[in-house]
Structures are given as C-alpha cells and as structure tokens.
Amino acid sequence: MPANARALIAKIEALPADRLAEIEDFVDFIQQREQERALTRAAASTSTPSFTAVWNNPEDDVYDAL
C-alpha cells in the first residue's frame, strides 16, 4: 500500500466515529463521479468516427487556418 494511502487511513481512523459516514458518502460521491466521467469519455470516443466526416470536409478547410 502506498504511503499516502496509509497516511489517509491513519487520518480517517483518527476521526470520531460519527464522521465516518460522511467520509464514506464522500468516497461514494467521488467513485460515482469517476464512473460518470469514464462513461462520458467512452461516449465521446465512440462518436468521434461518426463526426469525422462532418468535421473534415473541404468546405471547412478554411477554418483550420484560423
């Protein structure tokens, strides 16, 4: 286990018991946010090939120089 993880665990263990639920909620929030971001990244990478033809066309080449 990395040293920073051990330090974090030590800090959590030093908290009063009634604060542990708050810590757990926060960790759950971070995990959910990371899952949502991963889903957004996956959706964006999946749609890229579909938009390539729209984004890369001779009519819009003039905008590439801006």
N, CA, C, O and CB atoms as a CASP TS submission, in Angstrom:
PFRMAT TS
TARGET T0000
AUTHOR 0000-0000-0000
METHOD Language model
MODEL 1
PARENT N/A
ATOM      1  N   MET     1       0.850  -1.177   0.000  1.00  0.00           N
ATOM      2  CA  MET     1       0.000   0.000   0.000  1.00  0.00           C
ATOM      3  C   MET     1       0.895   1.239   0.000  1.00  0.00           C
ATOM      4  O   MET     1       1.851   1.319   0.771  1.00  0.00           O
ATOM      5  CB  MET     1      -0.967  -0.001   1.228  1.00  0.00           C
ATOM      6  N   PRO     2       0.583   2.201  -0.865  1.00  0.00           N
ATOM      7  CA  PRO     2       1.379   3.429  -0.926  1.00  0.00           C
ATOM      8  C   PRO     2       1.342   4.200   0.402  1.00  0.00           C
ATOM      9  O   PRO     2       0.380   4.108   1.166  1.00  0.00           O
ATOM     10  CB  PRO     2       0.872   4.325  -2.063  1.00  0.00           C
ATOM     11  N   ALA     3       2.395   4.946   0.650  1.00  0.00           N
ATOM     12  CA  ALA     3       2.497   5.707   1.895  1.00  0.00           C
ATOM     13  C   ALA     3       1.365   6.713   2.044  1.00  0.00           C
ATOM     14  O   ALA     3       0.857   6.911   3.148  1.00  0.00           O
ATOM     15  CB  ALA     3       3.832   6.426   1.960  1.00  0.00           C
ATOM     16  N   ASN     4       0.962   7.350   0.949  1.00  0.00           N
ATOM     17  CA  ASN     4      -0.101   8.347   1.061  1.00  0.00           C
ATOM     18  C   ASN     4      -1.437   7.690   1.410  1.00  0.00           C
ATOM     19  O   ASN     4      -2.272   8.308   2.071  1.00  0.00           O
ATOM     20  CB  ASN     4      -0.229   9.139  -0.248  1.00  0.00           C
ATOM     21  N   ALA     5      -1.649   6.444   0.974  1.00  0.00           N
ATOM     22  CA  ALA     5      -2.877   5.726   1.342  1.00  0.00           C
ATOM     23  C   ALA     5      -2.848   5.386   2.831  1.00  0.00           C
ATOM     24  O   ALA     5      -3.866   5.489   3.515  1.00  0.00           O
ATOM     25  CB  ALA     5      -3.039   4.430   0.490  1.00  0.00           C
ATOM     26  N   ARG     6      -1.695   4.986   3.322  1.00  0.00           N
ATOM     27  CA  ARG     6      -1.568   4.693   4.762  1.00  0.00           C
ATOM     28  C   ARG     6      -1.809   5.951   5.590  1.00  0.00           C
ATOM     29  O   ARG     6      -2.470   5.898   6.626  1.00  0.00           O
ATOM     30  CB  ARG     6      -0.168   4.109   5.082  1.00  0.00           C
ATOM     31  N   ALA     7      -1.277   7.076   5.137  1.00  0.00           N
ATOM     32  CA  ALA     7      -1.478   8.340   5.856  1.00  0.00           C
ATOM     33  C   ALA     7      -2.958   8.727   5.855  1.00  0.00           C
ATOM     34  O   ALA     7      -3.474   9.215   6.860  1.00  0.00           O
ATOM     35  CB  ALA     7      -0.630   9.470   5.221  1.00  0.00           C
ATOM     36  N   LEU     8      -3.629   8.512   4.744  1.00  0.00           N
ATOM     37  CA  LEU     8      -5.055   8.820   4.673  1.00  0.00           C
ATOM     38  C   LEU     8      -5.851   7.918   5.607  1.00  0.00           C
ATOM     39  O   LEU     8      -6.749   8.385   6.307  1.00  0.00           O
ATOM     40  CB  LEU     8      -5.564   8.673   3.236  1.00  0.00           C
ATOM     41  N   ILE     9      -5.532   6.650   5.622  1.00  0.00           N
ATOM     42  CA  ILE     9      -6.218   5.718   6.522  1.00  0.00           C
ATOM     43  C   ILE     9      -5.996   6.123   7.976  1.00  0.00           C
ATOM     44  O   ILE     9      -6.920   6.063   8.786  1.00  0.00           O
ATOM     45  CB  ILE     9      -5.727   4.272   6.289  1.00  0.00           C
ATOM     46  N   ALA    10      -4.781   6.532   8.305  1.00  0.00           N
ATOM     47  CA  ALA    10      -4.497   6.970   9.675  1.00  0.00           C
ATOM     48  C   ALA    10      -5.332   8.196  10.041  1.00  0.00           C
ATOM     49  O   ALA    10      -5.825   8.300  11.164  1.00  0.00           O
ATOM     50  CB  ALA    10      -3.000   7.282   9.840  1.00  0.00           C
ATOM     51  N   LYS    11      -5.488   9.111   9.109  1.00  0.00           N
ATOM     52  CA  LYS    11      -6.306  10.294   9.362  1.00  0.00           C
ATOM     53  C   LYS    11      -7.764   9.912   9.556  1.00  0.00           C
ATOM     54  O   LYS    11      -8.439  10.444  10.437  1.00  0.00           O
ATOM     55  CB  LYS    11      -6.173  11.296   8.214  1.00  0.00           C
ATOM     56  N   ILE    12      -8.247   8.995   8.738  1.00  0.00           N
ATOM     57  CA  ILE    12      -9.640   8.550   8.867  1.00  0.00           C
ATOM     58  C   ILE    12      -9.859   7.858  10.195  1.00  0.00           C
ATOM     59  O   ILE    12     -10.871   8.077  10.860  1.00  0.00           O
ATOM     60  CB  ILE    12     -10.020   7.611   7.718  1.00  0.00           C
ATOM     61  N   GLU    13      -8.909   7.021  10.582  1.00  0.00           N
ATOM     62  CA  GLU    13      -9.033   6.309  11.852  1.00  0.00           C
ATOM     63  C   GLU    13      -9.019   7.251  13.049  1.00  0.00           C
ATOM     64  O   GLU    13      -9.553   6.918  14.107  1.00  0.00           O
ATOM     65  CB  GLU    13      -7.917   5.297  11.988  1.00  0.00           C
ATOM     66  N   ALA    14      -8.412   8.425  12.891  1.00  0.00           N
ATOM     67  CA  ALA    14      -8.340   9.386  13.981  1.00  0.00           C
ATOM     68  C   ALA    14      -9.625  10.201  14.130  1.00  0.00           C
ATOM     69  O   ALA    14      -9.811  10.889  15.134  1.00  0.00           O
ATOM     70  CB  ALA    14      -7.170  10.315  13.765  1.00  0.00           C
ATOM     71  N   LEU    15     -10.500  10.125  13.147  1.00  0.00           N
ATOM     72  CA  LEU    15     -11.752  10.884  13.210  1.00  0.00           C
ATOM     73  C   LEU    15     -12.741  10.227  14.171  1.00  0.00           C
ATOM     74  O   LEU    15     -12.680   9.022  14.418  1.00  0.00           O
ATOM     75  CB  LEU    15     -12.378  11.006  11.809  1.00  0.00           C
ATOM     76  N   PRO    16     -13.647  11.035  14.705  1.00  0.00           N
ATOM     77  CA  PRO    16     -14.709  10.457  15.539  1.00  0.00           C
ATOM     78  C   PRO    16     -15.594   9.540  14.691  1.00  0.00           C
ATOM     79  O   PRO    16     -15.741   9.751  13.488  1.00  0.00           O
ATOM     80  CB  PRO    16     -15.565  11.579  16.202  1.00  0.00           C
ATOM     81  N   ALA    17     -16.170   8.539  15.317  1.00  0.00           N
ATOM     82  CA  ALA    17     -16.967   7.534  14.616  1.00  0.00           C
ATOM     83  C   ALA    17     -18.136   8.151  13.848  1.00  0.00           C
ATOM     84  O   ALA    17     -18.513   7.653  12.788  1.00  0.00           O
ATOM     85  CB  ALA    17     -17.490   6.508  15.603  1.00  0.00           C
ATOM     86  N   ASP    18     -18.701   9.218  14.373  1.00  0.00           N
ATOM     87  CA  ASP    18     -19.862   9.811  13.698  1.00  0.00           C
ATOM     88  C   ASP    18     -19.483  10.502  12.386  1.00  0.00           C
ATOM     89  O   ASP    18     -20.369  10.846  11.604  1.00  0.00           O
ATOM     90  CB  ASP    18     -20.544  10.810  14.623  1.00  0.00           C
ATOM     91  N   ARG    19     -18.216  10.709  12.132  1.00  0.00           N
ATOM     92  CA  ARG    19     -17.767  11.338  10.884  1.00  0.00           C
ATOM     93  C   ARG    19     -17.495  10.308   9.788  1.00  0.00           C
ATOM     94  O   ARG    19     -17.348  10.680   8.624  1.00  0.00           O
ATOM     95  CB  ARG    19     -16.509  12.164  11.137  1.00  0.00           C
ATOM     96  N   LEU    20     -17.428   9.039  10.132  1.00  0.00           N
ATOM     97  CA  LEU    20     -17.101   8.008   9.156  1.00  0.00           C
ATOM     98  C   LEU    20     -18.168   7.898   8.058  1.00  0.00           C
ATOM     99  O   LEU    20     -17.839   7.650   6.898  1.00  0.00           O
ATOM    100  CB  LEU    20     -16.935   6.667   9.857  1.00  0.00           C
ATOM    101  N   ALA    21     -19.421   8.077   8.413  1.00  0.00           N
ATOM    102  CA  ALA    21     -20.480   8.027   7.409  1.00  0.00           C
ATOM    103  C   ALA    21     -20.296   9.153   6.392  1.00  0.00           C
ATOM    104  O   ALA    21     -20.543   8.964   5.201  1.00  0.00           O
ATOM    105  CB  ALA    21     -21.871   8.124   8.078  1.00  0.00           C
ATOM    106  N   GLU    22     -19.868  10.305   6.854  1.00  0.00           N
ATOM    107  CA  GLU    22     -19.625  11.430   5.956  1.00  0.00           C
ATOM    108  C   GLU    22     -18.471  11.116   5.002  1.00  0.00           C
ATOM    109  O   GLU    22     -18.540  11.422   3.812  1.00  0.00           O
ATOM    110  CB  GLU    22     -19.321  12.707   6.763  1.00  0.00           C
ATOM    111  N   ILE    23     -17.420  10.508   5.530  1.00  0.00           N
ATOM    112  CA  ILE    23     -16.273  10.116   4.704  1.00  0.00           C
ATOM    113  C   ILE    23     -16.707   9.081   3.669  1.00  0.00           C
ATOM    114  O   ILE    23     -16.323   9.161   2.502  1.00  0.00           O
ATOM    115  CB  ILE    23     -15.125   9.551   5.586  1.00  0.00           C
ATOM    116  N   GLU    24     -17.507   8.114   4.104  1.00  0.00           N
ATOM    117  CA  GLU    24     -17.982   7.078   3.183  1.00  0.00           C
ATOM    118  C   GLU    24     -18.839   7.693   2.072  1.00  0.00           C
ATOM    119  O   GLU    24     -18.706   7.315   0.908  1.00  0.00           O
ATOM    120  CB  GLU    24     -18.789   6.006   3.947  1.00  0.00           C
ATOM    121  N   ASP    25     -19.711   8.631   2.424  1.00  0.00           N
ATOM    122  CA  ASP    25     -20.534   9.307   1.422  1.00  0.00           C
ATOM    123  C   ASP    25     -19.665  10.055   0.413  1.00  0.00           C
ATOM    124  O   ASP    25     -19.938  10.039  -0.787  1.00  0.00           O
ATOM    125  CB  ASP    25     -21.509  10.278   2.100  1.00  0.00           C
ATOM    126  N   PHE    26     -18.631  10.701   0.906  1.00  0.00           N
ATOM    127  CA  PHE    26     -17.751  11.448   0.019  1.00  0.00           C
ATOM    128  C   PHE    26     -17.002  10.516  -0.931  1.00  0.00           C
ATOM    129  O   PHE    26     -16.868  10.814  -2.118  1.00  0.00           O
ATOM    130  CB  PHE    26     -16.760  12.276   0.833  1.00  0.00           C
ATOM    131  N   VAL    27     -16.521   9.407  -0.420  1.00  0.00           N
ATOM    132  CA  VAL    27     -15.825   8.432  -1.263  1.00  0.00           C
ATOM    133  C   VAL    27     -16.785   7.878  -2.314  1.00  0.00           C
ATOM    134  O   VAL    27     -16.412   7.727  -3.477  1.00  0.00           O
ATOM    135  CB  VAL    27     -15.235   7.279  -0.404  1.00  0.00           C
ATOM    136  N   ASP    28     -18.009   7.577  -1.911  1.00  0.00           N
ATOM    137  CA  ASP    28     -19.009   7.104  -2.864  1.00  0.00           C
ATOM    138  C   ASP    28     -19.270   8.147  -3.948  1.00  0.00           C
ATOM    139  O   ASP    28     -19.410   7.806  -5.123  1.00  0.00           O
ATOM    140  CB  ASP    28     -20.314   6.759  -2.139  1.00  0.00           C
ATOM    141  N   PHE    29     -19.336   9.421  -3.550  1.00  0.00           N
ATOM    142  CA  PHE    29     -19.533  10.509  -4.495  1.00  0.00           C
ATOM    143  C   PHE    29     -18.390  10.567  -5.504  1.00  0.00           C
ATOM    144  O   PHE    29     -18.627  10.706  -6.704  1.00  0.00           O
ATOM    145  CB  PHE    29     -19.655  11.840  -3.756  1.00  0.00           C
ATOM    146  N   ILE    30     -17.168  10.462  -5.028  1.00  0.00           N
ATOM    147  CA  ILE    30     -16.001  10.509  -5.912  1.00  0.00           C
ATOM    148  C   ILE    30     -16.029   9.327  -6.881  1.00  0.00           C
ATOM    149  O   ILE    30     -15.747   9.498  -8.067  1.00  0.00           O
ATOM    150  CB  ILE    30     -14.688  10.501  -5.087  1.00  0.00           C
ATOM    151  N   GLN    31     -16.361   8.144  -6.397  1.00  0.00           N
ATOM    152  CA  GLN    31     -16.431   6.974  -7.263  1.00  0.00           C
ATOM    153  C   GLN    31     -17.510   7.140  -8.334  1.00  0.00           C
ATOM    154  O   GLN    31     -17.288   6.804  -9.498  1.00  0.00           O
ATOM    155  CB  GLN    31     -16.701   5.719  -6.434  1.00  0.00           C
ATOM    156  N   GLN    32     -18.662   7.650  -7.948  1.00  0.00           N
ATOM    157  CA  GLN    32     -19.752   7.851  -8.903  1.00  0.00           C
ATOM    158  C   GLN    32     -19.354   8.883  -9.950  1.00  0.00           C
ATOM    159  O   GLN    32     -19.618   8.698 -11.138  1.00  0.00           O
ATOM    160  CB  GLN    32     -21.038   8.293  -8.178  1.00  0.00           C
ATOM    161  N   ARG    33     -18.725   9.957  -9.518  1.00  0.00           N
ATOM    162  CA  ARG    33     -18.298  10.997 -10.450  1.00  0.00           C
ATOM    163  C   ARG    33     -17.281  10.436 -11.440  1.00  0.00           C
ATOM    164  O   ARG    33     -17.323  10.764 -12.626  1.00  0.00           O
ATOM    165  CB  ARG    33     -17.701  12.198  -9.688  1.00  0.00           C
ATOM    166  N   GLU    34     -16.371   9.596 -10.962  1.00  0.00           N
ATOM    167  CA  GLU    34     -15.368   8.994 -11.842  1.00  0.00           C
ATOM    168  C   GLU    34     -16.024   8.057 -12.855  1.00  0.00           C
ATOM    169  O   GLU    34     -15.620   8.023 -14.017  1.00  0.00           O
ATOM    170  CB  GLU    34     -14.320   8.231 -11.016  1.00  0.00           C
ATOM    171  N   GLN    35     -17.019   7.307 -12.429  1.00  0.00           N
ATOM    172  CA  GLN    35     -17.744   6.424 -13.349  1.00  0.00           C
ATOM    173  C   GLN    35     -18.470   7.241 -14.419  1.00  0.00           C
ATOM    174  O   GLN    35     -18.476   6.871 -15.593  1.00  0.00           O
ATOM    175  CB  GLN    35     -18.752   5.542 -12.574  1.00  0.00           C
ATOM    176  N   GLU    36     -19.076   8.342 -14.012  1.00  0.00           N
ATOM    177  CA  GLU    36     -19.778   9.206 -14.968  1.00  0.00           C
ATOM    178  C   GLU    36     -18.804   9.816 -15.962  1.00  0.00           C
ATOM    179  O   GLU    36     -19.109   9.912 -17.151  1.00  0.00           O
ATOM    180  CB  GLU    36     -20.543  10.317 -14.233  1.00  0.00           C
ATOM    181  N   ARG    37     -17.647  10.225 -15.494  1.00  0.00           N
ATOM    182  CA  ARG    37     -16.641  10.793 -16.395  1.00  0.00           C
ATOM    183  C   ARG    37     -16.129   9.737 -17.366  1.00  0.00           C
ATOM    184  O   ARG    37     -15.913  10.023 -18.543  1.00  0.00           O
ATOM    185  CB  ARG    37     -15.472  11.387 -15.594  1.00  0.00           C
ATOM    186  N   ALA    38     -15.935   8.520 -16.873  1.00  0.00           N
ATOM    187  CA  ALA    38     -15.489   7.434 -17.750  1.00  0.00           C
ATOM    188  C   ALA    38     -16.535   7.158 -18.821  1.00  0.00           C
ATOM    189  O   ALA    38     -16.193   6.922 -19.980  1.00  0.00           O
ATOM    190  CB  ALA    38     -15.208   6.153 -16.934  1.00  0.00           C
ATOM    191  N   LEU    39     -17.799   7.187 -18.442  1.00  0.00           N
ATOM    192  CA  LEU    39     -18.879   6.983 -19.407  1.00  0.00           C
ATOM    193  C   LEU    39     -18.902   8.099 -20.438  1.00  0.00           C
ATOM    194  O   LEU    39     -19.095   7.841 -21.626  1.00  0.00           O
ATOM    195  CB  LEU    39     -20.229   6.900 -18.692  1.00  0.00           C
ATOM    196  N   THR    40     -18.709   9.328 -20.001  1.00  0.00           N
ATOM    197  CA  THR    40     -18.682  10.468 -20.920  1.00  0.00           C
ATOM    198  C   THR    40     -17.511  10.345 -21.890  1.00  0.00           C
ATOM    199  O   THR    40     -17.670  10.588 -23.087  1.00  0.00           O
ATOM    200  CB  THR    40     -18.589  11.794 -20.137  1.00  0.00           C
ATOM    201  N   ARG    41     -16.341   9.971 -21.386  1.00  0.00           N
ATOM    202  CA  ARG    41     -15.172   9.796 -22.259  1.00  0.00           C
ATOM    203  C   ARG    41     -15.412   8.679 -23.270  1.00  0.00           C
ATOM    204  O   ARG    41     -15.052   8.812 -24.440  1.00  0.00           O
ATOM    205  CB  ARG    41     -13.913   9.490 -21.422  1.00  0.00           C
ATOM    206  N   ALA    42     -16.016   7.584 -22.826  1.00  0.00           N
ATOM    207  CA  ALA    42     -16.294   6.469 -23.726  1.00  0.00           C
ATOM    208  C   ALA    42     -17.287   6.878 -24.811  1.00  0.00           C
ATOM    209  O   ALA    42     -17.114   6.527 -25.978  1.00  0.00           O
ATOM    210  CB  ALA    42     -16.835   5.270 -22.939  1.00  0.00           C
ATOM    211  N   ALA    43     -18.314   7.610 -24.431  1.00  0.00           N
ATOM    212  CA  ALA    43     -19.306   8.065 -25.409  1.00  0.00           C
ATOM    213  C   ALA    43     -18.666   9.019 -26.414  1.00  0.00           C
ATOM    214  O   ALA    43     -18.950   8.949 -27.610  1.00  0.00           O
ATOM    215  CB  ALA    43     -20.493   8.754 -24.701  1.00  0.00           C
ATOM    216  N   ALA    44     -17.813   9.898 -25.935  1.00  0.00           N
ATOM    217  CA  ALA    44     -17.153  10.847 -26.829  1.00  0.00           C
ATOM    218  C   ALA    44     -16.234  10.129 -27.807  1.00  0.00           C
ATOM    219  O   ALA    44     -16.215  10.457 -28.993  1.00  0.00           O
ATOM    220  CB  ALA    44     -16.360  11.879 -26.024  1.00  0.00           C
ATOM    221  N   SER    45     -15.484   9.166 -27.330  1.00  0.00           N
ATOM    222  CA  SER    45     -14.576   8.451 -28.229  1.00  0.00           C
ATOM    223  C   SER    45     -15.337   7.579 -29.215  1.00  0.00           C
ATOM    224  O   SER    45     -14.859   7.337 -30.324  1.00  0.00           O
ATOM    225  CB  SER    45     -13.605   7.595 -27.428  1.00  0.00           C
ATOM    226  N   THR    46     -16.517   7.105 -28.825  1.00  0.00           N
ATOM    227  CA  THR    46     -17.338   6.303 -29.726  1.00  0.00           C
ATOM    228  C   THR    46     -17.937   7.164 -30.824  1.00  0.00           C
ATOM    229  O   THR    46     -18.081   6.702 -31.956  1.00  0.00           O
ATOM    230  CB  THR    46     -18.445   5.591 -28.953  1.00  0.00           C
ATOM    231  N   SER    47     -18.285   8.391 -30.518  1.00  0.00           N
ATOM    232  CA  SER    47     -18.920   9.258 -31.513  1.00  0.00           C
ATOM    233  C   SER    47     -17.922   9.934 -32.444  1.00  0.00           C
ATOM    234  O   SER    47     -18.320  10.450 -33.489  1.00  0.00           O
ATOM    235  CB  SER    47     -19.743  10.308 -30.821  1.00  0.00           C
ATOM    236  N   THR    48     -16.664   9.945 -32.104  1.00  0.00           N
ATOM    237  CA  THR    48     -15.661  10.631 -32.927  1.00  0.00           C
ATOM    238  C   THR    48     -15.651  10.151 -34.375  1.00  0.00           C
ATOM    239  O   THR    48     -15.657  10.986 -35.280  1.00  0.00           O
ATOM    240  CB  THR    48     -14.286  10.439 -32.328  1.00  0.00           C
ATOM    241  N   PRO    49     -15.636   8.837 -34.638  1.00  0.00           N
ATOM    242  CA  PRO    49     -15.641   8.421 -36.047  1.00  0.00           C
ATOM    243  C   PRO    49     -16.877   8.909 -36.815  1.00  0.00           C
ATOM    244  O   PRO    49     -16.792   9.203 -38.007  1.00  0.00           O
ATOM    245  CB  PRO    49     -15.564   6.908 -36.130  1.00  0.00           C
ATOM    246  N   SER    50     -17.997   8.991 -36.142  1.00  0.00           N
ATOM    247  CA  SER    50     -19.218   9.456 -36.809  1.00  0.00           C
ATOM    248  C   SER    50     -19.114  10.914 -37.229  1.00  0.00           C
ATOM    249  O   SER    50     -19.649  11.308 -38.265  1.00  0.00           O
ATOM    250  CB  SER    50     -20.421   9.271 -35.896  1.00  0.00           C
ATOM    251  N   PHE    51     -18.433  11.702 -36.432  1.00  0.00           N
ATOM    252  CA  PHE    51     -18.331  13.129 -36.735  1.00  0.00           C
ATOM    253  C   PHE    51     -17.131  13.472 -37.615  1.00  0.00           C
ATOM    254  O   PHE    51     -17.018  14.605 -38.082  1.00  0.00           O
ATOM    255  CB  PHE    51     -18.250  13.914 -35.453  1.00  0.00           C
ATOM    256  N   THR    52     -16.249  12.531 -37.845  1.00  0.00           N
ATOM    257  CA  THR    52     -15.061  12.819 -38.641  1.00  0.00           C
ATOM    258  C   THR    52     -15.429  13.340 -40.019  1.00  0.00           C
ATOM    259  O   THR    52     -14.830  14.303 -40.499  1.00  0.00           O
ATOM    260  CB  THR    52     -14.197  11.577 -38.771  1.00  0.00           C
ATOM    261  N   ALA    53     -16.403  12.717 -40.656  1.00  0.00           N
ATOM    262  CA  ALA    53     -16.813  13.167 -41.988  1.00  0.00           C
ATOM    263  C   ALA    53     -17.408  14.566 -41.937  1.00  0.00           C
ATOM    264  O   ALA    53     -17.252  15.341 -42.880  1.00  0.00           O
ATOM    265  CB  ALA    53     -17.823  12.193 -42.595  1.00  0.00           C
ATOM    266  N   VAL    54     -18.079  14.892 -40.856  1.00  0.00           N
ATOM    267  CA  VAL    54     -18.672  16.221 -40.726  1.00  0.00           C
ATOM    268  C   VAL    54     -17.598  17.264 -40.459  1.00  0.00           C
ATOM    269  O   VAL    54     -17.630  18.358 -41.022  1.00  0.00           O
ATOM    270  CB  VAL    54     -19.717  16.238 -39.604  1.00  0.00           C
ATOM    271  N   TRP    55     -16.653  16.924 -39.602  1.00  0.00           N
ATOM    272  CA  TRP    55     -15.621  17.880 -39.218  1.00  0.00           C
ATOM    273  C   TRP    55     -14.560  18.066 -40.297  1.00  0.00           C
ATOM    274  O   TRP    55     -14.028  19.164 -40.463  1.00  0.00           O
ATOM    275  CB  TRP    55     -14.966  17.438 -37.937  1.00  0.00           C
ATOM    276  N   ASN    56     -14.255  17.009 -41.023  1.00  0.00           N
ATOM    277  CA  ASN    56     -13.183  17.058 -42.023  1.00  0.00           C
ATOM    278  C   ASN    56     -13.799  17.067 -43.418  1.00  0.00           C
ATOM    279  O   ASN    56     -14.080  16.017 -43.997  1.00  0.00           O
ATOM    280  CB  ASN    56     -12.207  15.850 -41.860  1.00  0.00           C
ATOM    281  N   ASN    57     -14.001  18.265 -43.943  1.00  0.00           N
ATOM    282  CA  ASN    57     -14.543  18.387 -45.292  1.00  0.00           C
ATOM    283  C   ASN    57     -13.916  19.609 -45.952  1.00  0.00           C
ATOM    284  O   ASN    57     -13.491  20.545 -45.274  1.00  0.00           O
ATOM    285  CB  ASN    57     -16.104  18.497 -45.271  1.00  0.00           C
ATOM    286  N   PRO    58     -13.864  19.591 -47.270  1.00  0.00           N
ATOM    287  CA  PRO    58     -13.192  20.699 -47.984  1.00  0.00           C
ATOM    288  C   PRO    58     -13.805  22.068 -47.720  1.00  0.00           C
ATOM    289  O   PRO    58     -13.089  23.070 -47.706  1.00  0.00           O
ATOM    290  CB  PRO    58     -13.219  20.438 -49.465  1.00  0.00           C
ATOM    291  N   GLU    59     -15.096  22.127 -47.514  1.00  0.00           N
ATOM    292  CA  GLU    59     -15.750  23.424 -47.287  1.00  0.00           C
ATOM    293  C   GLU    59     -15.276  24.103 -45.998  1.00  0.00           C
ATOM    294  O   GLU    59     -15.256  25.330 -45.900  1.00  0.00           O
ATOM    295  CB  GLU    59     -17.263  23.240 -47.237  1.00  0.00           C
ATOM    296  N   ASP    60     -14.902  23.298 -45.033  1.00  0.00           N
ATOM    297  CA  ASP    60     -14.481  23.857 -43.744  1.00  0.00           C
ATOM    298  C   ASP    60     -12.971  23.971 -43.595  1.00  0.00           C
ATOM    299  O   ASP    60     -12.493  24.376 -42.535  1.00  0.00           O
ATOM    300  CB  ASP    60     -15.022  23.016 -42.629  1.00  0.00           C
ATOM    301  N   ASP    61     -12.212  23.627 -44.622  1.00  0.00           N
ATOM    302  CA  ASP    61     -10.750  23.702 -44.529  1.00  0.00           C
ATOM    303  C   ASP    61     -10.256  25.111 -44.237  1.00  0.00           C
ATOM    304  O   ASP    61      -9.218  25.283 -43.597  1.00  0.00           O
ATOM    305  CB  ASP    61     -10.123  23.205 -45.814  1.00  0.00           C
ATOM    306  N   VAL    62     -10.983  26.112 -44.697  1.00  0.00           N
ATOM    307  CA  VAL    62     -10.582  27.497 -44.459  1.00  0.00           C
ATOM    308  C   VAL    62     -10.544  27.795 -42.962  1.00  0.00           C
ATOM    309  O   VAL    62      -9.732  28.606 -42.515  1.00  0.00           O
ATOM    310  CB  VAL    62     -11.543  28.467 -45.172  1.00  0.00           C
ATOM    311  N   TYR    63     -11.416  27.144 -42.178  1.00  0.00           N
ATOM    312  CA  TYR    63     -11.454  27.389 -40.727  1.00  0.00           C
ATOM    313  C   TYR    63     -10.272  26.750 -39.993  1.00  0.00           C
ATOM    314  O   TYR    63      -9.937  27.151 -38.879  1.00  0.00           O
ATOM    315  CB  TYR    63     -12.758  26.858 -40.146  1.00  0.00           C
ATOM    316  N   ASP    64      -9.646  25.758 -40.624  1.00  0.00           N
ATOM    317  CA  ASP    64      -8.493  25.114 -39.978  1.00  0.00           C
ATOM    318  C   ASP    64      -7.318  26.072 -39.847  1.00  0.00           C
ATOM    319  O   ASP    64      -6.469  25.896 -38.974  1.00  0.00           O
ATOM    320  CB  ASP    64      -8.063  23.877 -40.766  1.00  0.00           C
ATOM    321  N   ALA    65      -7.263  27.069 -40.695  1.00  0.00           N
ATOM    322  CA  ALA    65      -6.151  28.026 -40.678  1.00  0.00           C
ATOM    323  C   ALA    65      -6.341  29.130 -39.650  1.00  0.00           C
ATOM    324  O   ALA    65      -5.411  29.898 -39.400  1.00  0.00           O
ATOM    325  CB  ALA    65      -5.979  28.641 -42.046  1.00  0.00           C
ATOM    326  N   LEU    66      -7.497  29.227 -39.060  1.00  0.00           N
ATOM    327  CA  LEU    66      -7.759  30.305 -38.089  1.00  0.00           C
ATOM    328  C   LEU    66      -7.041  30.080 -36.793  1.00  0.00           C
ATOM    329  O   LEU    66      -7.156  30.892 -35.875  1.00  0.00           O
ATOM    330  CB  LEU    66      -9.238  30.435 -37.822  1.00  0.00           C
TER
END
